[in-house]
Amino acid sequence: MALEVFHKDETLQMRRKLIGQSCRLFFSHDPVKIMRARGQYLYDENGMQYLDCISNVQHVGHCHPSITQAAAAQMDLLYSNTRFLHDNIVLYANRLAATLPKKLCVFYFVNSGSEANDLALRLARQYTRHQDVIVLDYAYHGHLTSLIDISPYKFRKLEGQKEWVHVAPLPDTYHGIYREDHLDPGQAYADTVKSLIEEAHKKGRKISSFFAESLPSVGGQIIFPTGYCKRVAESVHEAGGVYVADEIQTGFGRVGSHFWAFQLQGEDFCPDIVTMGKPMGNGHPIACVATTEEIADAFTANGVEYFNTFGGNPVSCAIGLALLDVIEKEDLRGNAVRVGGHLKQLLLQLQIKHPLVGDVRGVGLFIGMEIVKDRVSRKPATEEAAHLVRRLKEERIVISTDGPWDSVIKFKPPMCFSIEDAERVSTCIDQILGGWNRSLFGIFGSKNKHSLSDKSKHIPQE
C-alpha cells in the first residue's frame, strides 16, 4: 500500500506541529522536500535534481542497489538479535579487522555513533580505573548525556564544563594559537595536552582518556599537524590513559589514501579505541567500537554483561559487508583521491581569485573552504558563508557550513562524487563570488537574487 503524500507546505506545517522544534531542517527558511535519491543526487517533489555535497552518511551513494539488495535478502531470511549464533557478525568483524592495525581486534556493534562513543567512554574508564577525559575545543561526540559532557560544542550552551573534563586547544593552524608559520605546530599543540595532564594531576585527578575526531569536523574541517596524535598518545599513556579516535565522520576511506583518517598520522601511531558509525551502513543505523584485547578483557572482568538488542544483527552486518564490497569494487578510495584532489585544487584556484576565500584545507572527500572578511585578520565571514550556501541551493547544489563561527563551507559528499560534480560546484562558487566582487558585496540580505542556471527557475520560491 502506497503511503500518503502531502503537498510540501502541508508537510512542513505538520512537521512544525508534530516534531520537536529542536530537530532542525537543512535550509529552514525554505526547506527542500526530498522524495527520492540515487548516487550523489537528490530529487524534490517536482522531480528537480540537486547535487548532494552534504550526505557523508550515504557513503557509497544514495540507494545503492548492492546495499538495498543485501538488506532485502537478509531481511527476508533472518532478522534476529545477536544472542543467536550467526555468521554475519563474525564475517563483518573479520573484514573490519583487516582494515585496522593488528592490536585493534575486538569489536562491539551498536546502532549509532553516539552509542559507540558512550561505550568507548565506559571501556576507557573500566580499563584505566580513572574518570577524567581530555577533549578538543569545539568537539562534538554525540547527543547522549555522557557525550554532551565531553562535547564543548554542546555543553557550553547548556550546563557548562564538568570538573572531570579538560579542554585542549583545537590544533587549528589557521585560527589557532600556533599557526602554519610555527616551526613544529604538532609538538606545540601536543604540549598543550601534556600541560593539561600535569594540571589535572596537581589537583589529584587522573586521566582515563583523550577523545578526538581524527579530523575534527564540527571544529571546521581541521587537518591535524604532523606528529600531533603520536605525541598526544605518548603523554596520555604516560598518565595511564588511553587514546580514543572518533572515526564516525571520517572512516571507511573518505580520506582516500587510507581507510581510516587516524592513519594519516603515520604507521607508528595507533589509537587504543576506535569508534565508527555514520557511513558504515550507508544510512542504515549501525556503528561499532574496535579496541584491544586488554581493554576488552578489563571490560569483561567487571562481571556485567554487555548486550545490545539491535547492534550487530544479521541485517545490519549484511549491509556493512555489502558496503565494504562496494568501496572495493568501485575503487571509491581511489575516487576520493582523484576527485577530492581535483576539487581541492579548484577551490585553491578560487582562493587566489576571490579575497573572501581565506583558506582551503582537507584530504580526499573531506574538504573545508573558509570564508573570511579579510585575509589579514582572518575574521570569519559567517553571514557571507550562509549566503553562499543559500545561493548554491538556488543552483540546486546542497551544501552546509561548519566550524566555530559557521564560516567553513564543508564538502563531505557521497564517495561516488565525480570530476564533473566537482567542476560544477567550483564553477558556481566562482560565479557567485565574482558577482559579489563586482557589486562590492552589496547583495547580502537582498531578495533580488538571480539564478545562474536556467533550469533553477523551476525551483519553488518563497
MISE-539787 format. One record per residue (C-alpha): residue number from 1; x negated, y, z. Coordinates in steps of 0.25 Angstrom, whole numbers, plus 5000, padded with zeros to 4 digits. Each point is the difference from the previous one (the first is absolute). Example, Ala and Ser with C-alpha at 12.3 -4.5 7.8 and 13.67 -1.06 7.14 Angstrom:
@i: 1&X: 4951&Y: 4982&Z: 5031
@i: 2&X: 4994&Y: 5014&Z: 4998
***
This chain:
@i: 1&X: 5000&Y: 5000&Z: 5000
@i: 2&X: 4994&Y: 5014&Z: 4996
@i: 3&X: 4998&Y: 5010&Z: 5011
@i: 4&X: 5008&Y: 5013&Z: 4999
@i: 5&X: 4992&Y: 5011&Z: 4994
@i: 6&X: 5003&Y: 5015&Z: 5005
@i: 7&X: 4997&Y: 5013&Z: 4993
@i: 8&X: 4987&Y: 5006&Z: 5005
@i: 9&X: 5007&Y: 5011&Z: 5008
@i: 10&X: 5009&Y: 4990&Z: 5007
@i: 11&X: 4988&Y: 4991&Z: 5003
@i: 12&X: 4993&Y: 5012&Z: 5006
@i: 13&X: 5012&Y: 5004&Z: 5008
@i: 14&X: 5002&Y: 4986&Z: 5005
@i: 15&X: 4985&Y: 4999&Z: 5004
@i: 16&X: 5000&Y: 5013&Z: 5008
@i: 17&X: 5012&Y: 4995&Z: 5007
@i: 18&X: 4996&Y: 4985&Z: 5003
@i: 19&X: 4985&Y: 5001&Z: 5000
@i: 20&X: 4991&Y: 5006&Z: 5011
@i: 21&X: 4995&Y: 5014&Z: 4995
@i: 22&X: 4986&Y: 4997&Z: 5005
@i: 23&X: 5000&Y: 4990&Z: 4989
@i: 24&X: 4996&Y: 5009&Z: 4989
@i: 25&X: 5000&Y: 4999&Z: 4985
@i: 26&X: 4990&Y: 5004&Z: 4989
@i: 27&X: 5004&Y: 5013&Z: 4994
@i: 28&X: 5010&Y: 5003&Z: 5010
@i: 29&X: 5004&Y: 5013&Z: 4993
@i: 30&X: 5005&Y: 4992&Z: 4988
@i: 31&X: 4998&Y: 4985&Z: 5002
@i: 32&X: 4998&Y: 4991&Z: 4989
@i: 33&X: 5010&Y: 4988&Z: 5000
@i: 34&X: 4992&Y: 4988&Z: 4995
@i: 35&X: 5008&Y: 4989&Z: 4994
@i: 36&X: 4989&Y: 4990&Z: 4995
@i: 37&X: 4985&Y: 5000&Z: 4998
@i: 38&X: 4990&Y: 4992&Z: 4992
@i: 39&X: 4985&Y: 5001&Z: 5001
@i: 40&X: 4996&Y: 5014&Z: 5003
@i: 41&X: 5013&Y: 5006&Z: 4995
@i: 42&X: 5013&Y: 5004&Z: 5008
@i: 43&X: 5013&Y: 5002&Z: 4993
@i: 44&X: 5011&Y: 5009&Z: 5006
@i: 45&X: 5015&Y: 4999&Z: 4999
@i: 46&X: 5000&Y: 5006&Z: 4986
@i: 47&X: 4989&Y: 4991&Z: 4995
@i: 48&X: 4989&Y: 5011&Z: 5000
@i: 49&X: 4986&Y: 4994&Z: 5002
@i: 50&X: 4991&Y: 5005&Z: 5011
@i: 51&X: 4985&Y: 4997&Z: 5001
@i: 52&X: 4998&Y: 4995&Z: 5014
@i: 53&X: 4987&Y: 5005&Z: 5007
@i: 54&X: 5005&Y: 4997&Z: 5014
@i: 55&X: 5003&Y: 4985&Z: 5001
@i: 56&X: 4988&Y: 4994&Z: 5005
@i: 57&X: 5009&Y: 4989&Z: 5007
@i: 58&X: 5004&Y: 4995&Z: 4986
@i: 59&X: 4986&Y: 4996&Z: 4999
@i: 60&X: 5000&Y: 4993&Z: 4986
@i: 61&X: 5012&Y: 5007&Z: 4995
@i: 62&X: 5015&Y: 5001&Z: 5003
@i: 63&X: 5008&Y: 4987&Z: 4998
@i: 64&X: 4988&Y: 4993&Z: 4994
@i: 65&X: 5006&Y: 4987&Z: 4994
@i: 66&X: 4990&Y: 4991&Z: 5007
@i: 67&X: 5003&Y: 5005&Z: 5013
@i: 68&X: 5015&Y: 4999&Z: 4999
@i: 69&X: 5000&Y: 4986&Z: 4994
@i: 70&X: 4991&Y: 4995&Z: 5011
@i: 71&X: 5010&Y: 5007&Z: 5010
@i: 72&X: 5012&Y: 4994&Z: 4994
@i: 73&X: 4994&Y: 4986&Z: 4998
@i: 74&X: 4996&Y: 4999&Z: 5015
@i: 75&X: 5012&Y: 5006&Z: 5005
@i: 76&X: 5008&Y: 4989&Z: 4992
@i: 77&X: 4992&Y: 4989&Z: 5007
@i: 78&X: 4997&Y: 5004&Z: 5014
@i: 79&X: 5000&Y: 5013&Z: 5009
@i: 80&X: 4997&Y: 4996&Z: 5014
@i: 81&X: 4992&Y: 5005&Z: 5011
@i: 82&X: 4986&Y: 4996&Z: 5003
@i: 83&X: 5002&Y: 4990&Z: 5011
@i: 84&X: 5003&Y: 4990&Z: 4989
@i: 85&X: 4987&Y: 4995&Z: 4993
@i: 86&X: 4999&Y: 5005&Z: 4986
@i: 87&X: 4989&Y: 5001&Z: 4990
@i: 88&X: 5002&Y: 5015&Z: 4995
@i: 89&X: 4995&Y: 5006&Z: 5013
@i: 90&X: 4986&Y: 4993&Z: 5000
@i: 91&X: 4999&Y: 5001&Z: 4985
@i: 92&X: 5002&Y: 5015&Z: 5001
@i: 93&X: 4990&Y: 5001&Z: 5012
@i: 94&X: 4990&Y: 4993&Z: 4993
@i: 95&X: 5001&Y: 5009&Z: 4988
@i: 96&X: 4999&Y: 5012&Z: 5008
@i: 97&X: 4988&Y: 4994&Z: 5008
@i: 98&X: 4992&Y: 4999&Z: 4986
@i: 99&X: 5001&Y: 5015&Z: 4999
@i: 100&X: 4995&Y: 5004&Z: 5014
@i: 101&X: 4986&Y: 4998&Z: 5007
@i: 102&X: 4999&Y: 4986&Z: 5006
@i: 103&X: 5002&Y: 5004&Z: 5014
@i: 104&X: 5014&Y: 5005&Z: 4997
@i: 105&X: 5006&Y: 4987&Z: 4999
@i: 106&X: 5012&Y: 4999&Z: 5010
@i: 107&X: 5014&Y: 5006&Z: 4995
@i: 108&X: 5013&Y: 5005&Z: 5006
@i: 109&X: 5011&Y: 5003&Z: 4991
@i: 110&X: 5010&Y: 5011&Z: 5003
@i: 111&X: 5011&Y: 5008&Z: 4993
@i: 112&X: 4994&Y: 5014&Z: 4999
@i: 113&X: 4987&Y: 5009&Z: 5002
@i: 114&X: 5006&Y: 5005&Z: 5013
@i: 115&X: 5001&Y: 4986&Z: 5005
@i: 116&X: 4986&Y: 4997&Z: 4995
@i: 117&X: 4994&Y: 5011&Z: 5007
@i: 118&X: 5008&Y: 4998&Z: 5013
@i: 119&X: 4994&Y: 4986&Z: 5000
@i: 120&X: 4986&Y: 5004&Z: 4997
@i: 121&X: 5001&Y: 5009&Z: 5013
@i: 122&X: 5005&Y: 4988&Z: 5008
@i: 123&X: 4988&Y: 4992&Z: 4995
@i: 124&X: 4990&Y: 5010&Z: 5002
@i: 125&X: 5004&Y: 5003&Z: 5015
@i: 126&X: 5002&Y: 4985&Z: 5003
@i: 127&X: 4986&Y: 4997&Z: 4994
@i: 128&X: 4992&Y: 5012&Z: 5007
@i: 129&X: 5009&Y: 5001&Z: 5012
@i: 130&X: 4999&Y: 5015&Z: 4998
@i: 131&X: 5011&Y: 5010&Z: 4997
@i: 132&X: 4995&Y: 5012&Z: 4994
@i: 133&X: 5001&Y: 5003&Z: 4985
@i: 134&X: 4992&Y: 5009&Z: 4991
@i: 135&X: 5007&Y: 5006&Z: 4987
@i: 136&X: 4997&Y: 5010&Z: 4990
@i: 137&X: 5007&Y: 5013&Z: 5000
@i: 138&X: 5012&Y: 5001&Z: 4991
@i: 139&X: 5001&Y: 4985&Z: 5000
@i: 140&X: 5013&Y: 4992&Z: 4998
@i: 141&X: 5001&Y: 4986&Z: 5003
@i: 142&X: 5015&Y: 4997&Z: 5001
@i: 143&X: 5014&Y: 5003&Z: 5006
@i: 144&X: 5000&Y: 4991&Z: 5013
@i: 145&X: 4998&Y: 5007&Z: 5013
@i: 146&X: 4987&Y: 4993&Z: 5002
@i: 147&X: 4995&Y: 5006&Z: 4987
@i: 148&X: 5006&Y: 5014&Z: 5001
@i: 149&X: 4991&Y: 5000&Z: 5012
@i: 150&X: 4988&Y: 4998&Z: 4992
@i: 151&X: 5004&Y: 5009&Z: 4988
@i: 152&X: 4997&Y: 5015&Z: 5002
@i: 153&X: 5008&Y: 5003&Z: 4987
@i: 154&X: 5012&Y: 4996&Z: 5009
@i: 155&X: 4997&Y: 5001&Z: 5014
@i: 156&X: 4996&Y: 5015&Z: 4999
@i: 157&X: 5015&Y: 5003&Z: 4996
@i: 158&X: 5005&Y: 4991&Z: 5012
@i: 159&X: 4995&Y: 4997&Z: 5014
@i: 160&X: 4986&Y: 5003&Z: 4997
@i: 161&X: 4987&Y: 4993&Z: 5002
@i: 162&X: 4999&Y: 4988&Z: 5010
@i: 163&X: 4988&Y: 5000&Z: 5010
@i: 164&X: 4996&Y: 4987&Z: 4994
@i: 165&X: 4999&Y: 5005&Z: 4986
@i: 166&X: 4987&Y: 5007&Z: 4994
@i: 167&X: 5001&Y: 5008&Z: 4987
@i: 168&X: 4987&Y: 5001&Z: 4992
@i: 169&X: 4999&Y: 5010&Z: 4989
@i: 170&X: 5004&Y: 4996&Z: 4986
@i: 171&X: 4988&Y: 4997&Z: 4992
@i: 172&X: 5004&Y: 5011&Z: 4989
@i: 173&X: 4988&Y: 5006&Z: 4993
@i: 174&X: 5009&Y: 5010&Z: 4993
@i: 175&X: 5007&Y: 5006&Z: 5012
@i: 176&X: 4994&Y: 4994&Z: 5012
@i: 177&X: 4989&Y: 5004&Z: 5010
@i: 178&X: 4989&Y: 4993&Z: 4991
@i: 179&X: 5001&Y: 5003&Z: 4985
@i: 180&X: 4994&Y: 4995&Z: 4987
@i: 181&X: 4988&Y: 5008&Z: 5002
@i: 182&X: 4996&Y: 4993&Z: 5013
@i: 183&X: 4988&Y: 4991&Z: 4999
@i: 184&X: 5007&Y: 4988&Z: 5006
@i: 185&X: 5015&Y: 5002&Z: 5003
@i: 186&X: 5002&Y: 4985&Z: 5002
@i: 187&X: 4990&Y: 5001&Z: 5012
@i: 188&X: 5005&Y: 5013&Z: 5005
@i: 189&X: 5015&Y: 4996&Z: 5000
@i: 190&X: 4996&Y: 4986&Z: 5006
@i: 191&X: 4993&Y: 5007&Z: 5011
@i: 192&X: 5013&Y: 5007&Z: 5004
@i: 193&X: 5006&Y: 4987&Z: 5003
@i: 194&X: 4988&Y: 4996&Z: 5008
@i: 195&X: 5002&Y: 5013&Z: 5008
@i: 196&X: 5015&Y: 4996&Z: 5002
@i: 197&X: 4996&Y: 4987&Z: 5006
@i: 198&X: 4990&Y: 5006&Z: 5009
@i: 199&X: 5010&Y: 5010&Z: 5005
@i: 200&X: 5010&Y: 4989&Z: 5003
@i: 201&X: 4990&Y: 4992&Z: 5007
@i: 202&X: 4997&Y: 5012&Z: 5009
@i: 203&X: 5015&Y: 5000&Z: 5004
@i: 204&X: 4999&Y: 4985&Z: 5003
@i: 205&X: 5008&Y: 4996&Z: 4988
@i: 206&X: 4997&Y: 4988&Z: 4990
@i: 207&X: 5002&Y: 4999&Z: 4985
@i: 208&X: 5008&Y: 4989&Z: 4995
@i: 209&X: 4999&Y: 5004&Z: 4985
@i: 210&X: 4997&Y: 5010&Z: 4989
@i: 211&X: 5012&Y: 5001&Z: 4991
@i: 212&X: 4999&Y: 5006&Z: 4986
@i: 213&X: 5005&Y: 4999&Z: 4986
@i: 214&X: 4989&Y: 4996&Z: 4991
@i: 215&X: 5004&Y: 5012&Z: 4991
@i: 216&X: 5008&Y: 5010&Z: 5008
@i: 217&X: 5013&Y: 5003&Z: 4992
@i: 218&X: 5009&Y: 5009&Z: 5009
@i: 219&X: 4986&Y: 5007&Z: 5003
@i: 220&X: 4999&Y: 5004&Z: 4986
@i: 221&X: 4995&Y: 4989&Z: 4991
@i: 222&X: 4986&Y: 5000&Z: 5007
@i: 223&X: 4988&Y: 4992&Z: 4996
@i: 224&X: 4991&Y: 4997&Z: 5012
@i: 225&X: 4986&Y: 5005&Z: 4998
@i: 226&X: 4989&Y: 4989&Z: 4998
@i: 227&X: 4996&Y: 4992&Z: 5013
@i: 228&X: 5012&Y: 5005&Z: 5008
@i: 229&X: 5007&Y: 4988&Z: 5003
@i: 230&X: 4988&Y: 4991&Z: 5003
@i: 231&X: 4995&Y: 5010&Z: 5010
@i: 232&X: 5013&Y: 5002&Z: 5007
@i: 233&X: 5001&Y: 4985&Z: 5001
@i: 234&X: 4987&Y: 4999&Z: 5007
@i: 235&X: 5004&Y: 5010&Z: 5010
@i: 236&X: 5013&Y: 4994&Z: 5003
@i: 237&X: 4994&Y: 4986&Z: 5001
@i: 238&X: 4990&Y: 5005&Z: 5010
@i: 239&X: 5012&Y: 5005&Z: 5008
@i: 240&X: 5006&Y: 4987&Z: 5000
@i: 241&X: 5011&Y: 5003&Z: 4990
@i: 242&X: 5004&Y: 4996&Z: 4986
@i: 243&X: 5001&Y: 5006&Z: 4987
@i: 244&X: 5014&Y: 5000&Z: 4993
@i: 245&X: 5001&Y: 5003&Z: 4985
@i: 246&X: 5014&Y: 5004&Z: 4996
@i: 247&X: 5001&Y: 4996&Z: 4985
@i: 248&X: 5015&Y: 5002&Z: 5000
@i: 249&X: 4999&Y: 5011&Z: 4989
@i: 250&X: 4987&Y: 4996&Z: 4993
@i: 251&X: 4999&Y: 4985&Z: 5000
@i: 252&X: 5002&Y: 4990&Z: 4988
@i: 253&X: 4991&Y: 5006&Z: 4990
@i: 254&X: 5005&Y: 5014&Z: 5000
@i: 255&X: 4986&Y: 5006&Z: 5000
@i: 256&X: 4996&Y: 4991&Z: 4988
@i: 257&X: 4986&Y: 4997&Z: 5003
@i: 258&X: 5003&Y: 4992&Z: 5013
@i: 259&X: 5012&Y: 4992&Z: 5005
@i: 260&X: 5000&Y: 5008&Z: 5013
@i: 261&X: 4997&Y: 5014&Z: 5002
@i: 262&X: 4991&Y: 4997&Z: 5012
@i: 263&X: 4991&Y: 4993&Z: 4990
@i: 264&X: 4996&Y: 5014&Z: 4994
@i: 265&X: 4991&Y: 5002&Z: 5013
@i: 266&X: 4991&Y: 4988&Z: 4996
@i: 267&X: 4998&Y: 4985&Z: 5002
@i: 268&X: 4994&Y: 5003&Z: 5014
@i: 269&X: 5013&Y: 5005&Z: 5005
@i: 270&X: 5011&Y: 4991&Z: 5005
@i: 271&X: 5012&Y: 5004&Z: 5009
@i: 272&X: 5004&Y: 4991&Z: 5011
@i: 273&X: 5015&Y: 5001&Z: 4996
@i: 274&X: 5007&Y: 5004&Z: 4987
@i: 275&X: 5014&Y: 5003&Z: 4999
@i: 276&X: 5007&Y: 5000&Z: 4986
@i: 277&X: 5015&Y: 5003&Z: 4996
@i: 278&X: 5006&Y: 5009&Z: 4990
@i: 279&X: 4995&Y: 4995&Z: 4986
@i: 280&X: 4999&Y: 4985&Z: 5004
@i: 281&X: 5015&Y: 4996&Z: 4997
@i: 282&X: 5002&Y: 5010&Z: 4988
@i: 283&X: 5011&Y: 5006&Z: 5008
@i: 284&X: 5004&Y: 4987&Z: 5008
@i: 285&X: 4998&Y: 5002&Z: 5015
@i: 286&X: 4987&Y: 4992&Z: 5003
@i: 287&X: 4988&Y: 5004&Z: 5008
@i: 288&X: 4988&Y: 4994&Z: 5007
@i: 289&X: 4989&Y: 5001&Z: 5010
@i: 290&X: 4987&Y: 4993&Z: 4997
@i: 291&X: 4990&Y: 4998&Z: 5011
@i: 292&X: 4988&Y: 4991&Z: 5005
@i: 293&X: 5001&Y: 4987&Z: 5007
@i: 294&X: 4995&Y: 5006&Z: 5013
@i: 295&X: 5011&Y: 5011&Z: 5001
@i: 296&X: 5011&Y: 4990&Z: 4996
@i: 297&X: 4995&Y: 4990&Z: 5011
@i: 298&X: 5001&Y: 5011&Z: 5010
@i: 299&X: 5014&Y: 5003&Z: 4996
@i: 300&X: 5004&Y: 4986&Z: 5001
@i: 301&X: 4993&Y: 4998&Z: 5013
@i: 302&X: 5010&Y: 5010&Z: 5007
@i: 303&X: 5010&Y: 4988&Z: 4999
@i: 304&X: 5011&Y: 5009&Z: 4994
@i: 305&X: 5006&Y: 4994&Z: 4986
@i: 306&X: 5000&Y: 5010&Z: 4989
@i: 307&X: 5012&Y: 4998&Z: 4991
@i: 308&X: 5005&Y: 5008&Z: 4988
@i: 309&X: 5014&Y: 4996&Z: 4995
@i: 310&X: 4997&Y: 5004&Z: 4985
@i: 311&X: 4985&Y: 5002&Z: 5000
@i: 312&X: 4994&Y: 4990&Z: 4990
@i: 313&X: 5013&Y: 4994&Z: 4996
@i: 314&X: 4999&Y: 4992&Z: 4987
@i: 315&X: 5006&Y: 5010&Z: 4991
@i: 316&X: 4991&Y: 5011&Z: 5005
@i: 317&X: 4988&Y: 4992&Z: 4998
@i: 318&X: 5005&Y: 4996&Z: 4986
@i: 319&X: 5001&Y: 5014&Z: 4996
@i: 320&X: 4986&Y: 5003&Z: 5006
@i: 321&X: 4994&Y: 4989&Z: 4992
@i: 322&X: 5006&Y: 5005&Z: 4988
@i: 323&X: 4995&Y: 5014&Z: 5002
@i: 324&X: 4986&Y: 4995&Z: 5001
@i: 325&X: 5002&Y: 4992&Z: 4987
@i: 326&X: 5004&Y: 5013&Z: 4993
@i: 327&X: 4989&Y: 5008&Z: 5005
@i: 328&X: 4990&Y: 4990&Z: 4995
@i: 329&X: 5007&Y: 4996&Z: 4987
@i: 330&X: 5003&Y: 5015&Z: 4996
@i: 331&X: 4986&Y: 5005&Z: 5004
@i: 332&X: 5006&Y: 5010&Z: 5009
@i: 333&X: 4988&Y: 5003&Z: 5008
@i: 334&X: 4993&Y: 5003&Z: 4986
@i: 335&X: 5012&Y: 5008&Z: 4996
@i: 336&X: 4998&Y: 5009&Z: 5013
@i: 337&X: 4985&Y: 5002&Z: 4997
@i: 338&X: 5003&Y: 5004&Z: 4985
@i: 339&X: 5013&Y: 5008&Z: 5002
@i: 340&X: 4996&Y: 5006&Z: 5014
@i: 341&X: 4987&Y: 5004&Z: 4995
@i: 342&X: 5006&Y: 5007&Z: 4987
@i: 343&X: 5011&Y: 5007&Z: 5009
@i: 344&X: 4989&Y: 5005&Z: 5009
@i: 345&X: 4992&Y: 5005&Z: 4989
@i: 346&X: 5012&Y: 5007&Z: 4994
@i: 347&X: 5003&Y: 5006&Z: 5014
@i: 348&X: 4986&Y: 5005&Z: 5001
@i: 349&X: 5001&Y: 5007&Z: 4987
@i: 350&X: 5012&Y: 5007&Z: 5005
@i: 351&X: 4992&Y: 5004&Z: 5013
@i: 352&X: 4990&Y: 5007&Z: 4990
@i: 353&X: 5011&Y: 5007&Z: 4993
@i: 354&X: 5010&Y: 5004&Z: 5011
@i: 355&X: 4996&Y: 5007&Z: 5013
@i: 356&X: 5012&Y: 4994&Z: 5008
@i: 357&X: 4993&Y: 4986&Z: 4999
@i: 358&X: 4990&Y: 5001&Z: 5011
@i: 359&X: 4996&Y: 4985&Z: 5001
@i: 360&X: 5002&Y: 4987&Z: 4993
@i: 361&X: 4997&Y: 4987&Z: 5007
@i: 362&X: 5003&Y: 4985&Z: 5000
@i: 363&X: 4996&Y: 4987&Z: 4995
@i: 364&X: 5008&Y: 4990&Z: 4991
@i: 365&X: 5015&Y: 5004&Z: 5000
@i: 366&X: 4999&Y: 5007&Z: 5014
@i: 367&X: 4997&Y: 5015&Z: 4996
@i: 368&X: 5003&Y: 5013&Z: 5006
@i: 369&X: 5000&Y: 5014&Z: 4994
@i: 370&X: 4999&Y: 5011&Z: 5010
@i: 371&X: 5008&Y: 5013&Z: 4997
@i: 372&X: 4993&Y: 5012&Z: 5006
@i: 373&X: 5003&Y: 5015&Z: 5001
@i: 374&X: 4985&Y: 5003&Z: 4996
@i: 375&X: 4988&Y: 4991&Z: 5000
@i: 376&X: 4991&Y: 5009&Z: 5009
@i: 377&X: 5009&Y: 4999&Z: 5012
@i: 378&X: 5006&Y: 4987&Z: 4996
@i: 379&X: 5013&Y: 5004&Z: 5006
@i: 380&X: 5011&Y: 4990&Z: 4997
@i: 381&X: 5011&Y: 5004&Z: 4990
@i: 382&X: 5012&Y: 4993&Z: 5006
@i: 383&X: 5010&Y: 5007&Z: 4992
@i: 384&X: 4993&Y: 4999&Z: 4987
@i: 385&X: 4998&Y: 4985&Z: 5002
@i: 386&X: 5015&Y: 4998&Z: 5003
@i: 387&X: 5004&Y: 5009&Z: 4988
@i: 388&X: 4991&Y: 4991&Z: 4991
@i: 389&X: 5007&Y: 4988&Z: 5005
@i: 390&X: 5013&Y: 5006&Z: 4996
@i: 391&X: 4996&Y: 5004&Z: 4986
@i: 392&X: 4994&Y: 4986&Z: 4997
@i: 393&X: 5014&Y: 4995&Z: 5004
@i: 394&X: 5006&Y: 5008&Z: 4990
@i: 395&X: 4990&Y: 4994&Z: 4990
@i: 396&X: 5005&Y: 4986&Z: 5005
@i: 397&X: 4988&Y: 4997&Z: 5008
@i: 398&X: 5002&Y: 4997&Z: 5014
@i: 399&X: 4988&Y: 5003&Z: 5010
@i: 400&X: 4999&Y: 5005&Z: 5014
@i: 401&X: 4990&Y: 5007&Z: 5010
@i: 402&X: 4993&Y: 4996&Z: 5012
@i: 403&X: 4989&Y: 5005&Z: 5009
@i: 404&X: 5001&Y: 5008&Z: 5013
@i: 405&X: 5005&Y: 5012&Z: 4992
@i: 406&X: 5008&Y: 4992&Z: 4989
@i: 407&X: 4990&Y: 5006&Z: 4990
@i: 408&X: 4995&Y: 4988&Z: 4994
@i: 409&X: 5006&Y: 4994&Z: 4988
@i: 410&X: 4999&Y: 4985&Z: 5002
@i: 411&X: 4999&Y: 4990&Z: 4989
@i: 412&X: 5004&Y: 4986&Z: 5004
@i: 413&X: 5008&Y: 4994&Z: 4989
@i: 414&X: 5003&Y: 4985&Z: 4996
@i: 415&X: 4987&Y: 4994&Z: 4996
@i: 416&X: 5005&Y: 4998&Z: 4986
@i: 417&X: 4999&Y: 5015&Z: 4998
@i: 418&X: 4994&Y: 5002&Z: 4986
@i: 419&X: 4990&Y: 5010&Z: 4993
@i: 420&X: 5012&Y: 5006&Z: 4993
@i: 421&X: 5007&Y: 5002&Z: 5013
@i: 422&X: 4987&Y: 5007&Z: 5006
@i: 423&X: 4999&Y: 5009&Z: 4988
@i: 424&X: 5015&Y: 5004&Z: 5000
@i: 425&X: 4999&Y: 5004&Z: 5015
@i: 426&X: 4987&Y: 5008&Z: 4998
@i: 427&X: 5005&Y: 5007&Z: 4988
@i: 428&X: 5013&Y: 5004&Z: 5007
@i: 429&X: 4992&Y: 5005&Z: 5012
@i: 430&X: 4991&Y: 5008&Z: 4991
@i: 431&X: 5012&Y: 5007&Z: 4993
@i: 432&X: 5007&Y: 5003&Z: 5013
@i: 433&X: 4987&Y: 5006&Z: 5007
@i: 434&X: 4997&Y: 5007&Z: 4987
@i: 435&X: 5013&Y: 5007&Z: 5000
@i: 436&X: 4998&Y: 5004&Z: 5014
@i: 437&X: 4987&Y: 5006&Z: 4997
@i: 438&X: 5006&Y: 5008&Z: 4989
@i: 439&X: 5011&Y: 5005&Z: 5009
@i: 440&X: 4991&Y: 5003&Z: 5012
@i: 441&X: 5007&Y: 4990&Z: 5008
@i: 442&X: 5013&Y: 5008&Z: 5000
@i: 443&X: 5009&Y: 4989&Z: 4998
@i: 444&X: 5000&Y: 4994&Z: 5014
@i: 445&X: 5015&Y: 4999&Z: 5005
@i: 446&X: 5005&Y: 5004&Z: 4986
@i: 447&X: 5012&Y: 4993&Z: 4995
@i: 448&X: 4997&Y: 5003&Z: 4985
@i: 449&X: 4992&Y: 4987&Z: 4997
@i: 450&X: 4998&Y: 4995&Z: 4986
@i: 451&X: 4996&Y: 4985&Z: 4997
@i: 452&X: 4988&Y: 4996&Z: 4992
@i: 453&X: 5008&Y: 4989&Z: 4994
@i: 454&X: 5012&Y: 5001&Z: 4991
@i: 455&X: 5005&Y: 4987&Z: 5006
@i: 456&X: 5000&Y: 5005&Z: 5014
@i: 457&X: 5011&Y: 5010&Z: 4997
@i: 458&X: 5009&Y: 4988&Z: 5002
@i: 459&X: 4996&Y: 4999&Z: 5015
@i: 460&X: 5012&Y: 5004&Z: 5008
@i: 461&X: 4997&Y: 5014&Z: 5007
@i: 462&X: 5005&Y: 5006&Z: 5013
***
